[in-house]
Amino acid sequence: MTMKVRIDPERCQGHGRCYDLAPGLFGEDDEGYGTVLGDGLVPGGAEKDARLAAANCPERAIDVSEEA
């Protein structure tokens, strides 16, 4: 099972919880908005961080998907 994260730029308001909670998966742009690091694939062992970041996004801008 492969997990992938994505941030909807239309919904992100720059609260920064994603990169505070999961700095290995998310970063910030020059204006403080969240960005996905790399290609968005979640490395093994970081699934909990991905779900935690998504659950704590006030705008629900983080999409976590699982693919077989």
Residue, then its C-alpha position, 0 to 999 in steps of 0.5 A: m500500500t502506497m500513501k500519498v499527500r497533496i495540499d489543495p492550494e485553493r483551501c490552504q490558508g497558511h496556518g502551518r500546522c502541516y509542516d509543524l506536525a510533519p516536517g519530513l513531509f511538508g514545508e512552507d513557501d515564501e509566503g508561509y503556505g504549506t507545500v508538499l516535499g518531494d513527490g508527495l509519496v509518504p515514506g514507510g513509517a511516516e503514515k501516522d504523521a501524514r494522517l496527523a497533519a491532515a486531521n489538524c489542518p483547519e481548512r481540510a486542505i490536505d488530501v491523504s490517499e492510499e493506493a494499492 
